Amino acid sequence: MPALRFIPKSSFLSRTLLLLMVSFSINAATTNIEKSMMDKVDIPVIEGARIFAKFDENTPAVINYFTSMTEDAVIDFYNKSYGEPINRERKRGRLTLNYQQKSQQIRVVISQQNKLRQVDVIVDKRLIAP
């Protein structure tokens, strides 16, 4: 059997080869875990919010919630988190704020729902260079 030529004959070489293979295996698993942790998107949410949808494992990331805070308070919260918006538009009763941070585009949509505000935050990779 020609394949047996590559199997080490000594116990030292066998152990070294086994250790090397285990090391590569651990390194590959660690790299995958680090990548998935880096993909997870951290979206700030107002304290006391009632979250009804959250998809933040990778981009585009989305979180939807209700809050009793005023529209101005929600705007202030996200301005503190992301800085001043690069664009602001009101359409059909919804206010949309657009932010850019590093490699991300952030869109915050605020709308009135009965006595509450619905806040939708969408985070995606930036498509346009600054």
PyMOL commands that set and color helices and strands:
alter all, ss='L'
color gray80, all
select helices_A, chain A and resi 2-6+11-39+71-82
alter helices_A, ss='H'
color red, helices_A
select strands_A, chain A and resi 50-55+61-67+87-91+94-101+104-113+116-125
alter strands_A, ss='S'
color yellow, strands_A
deselect
rebuild
show_as cartoon
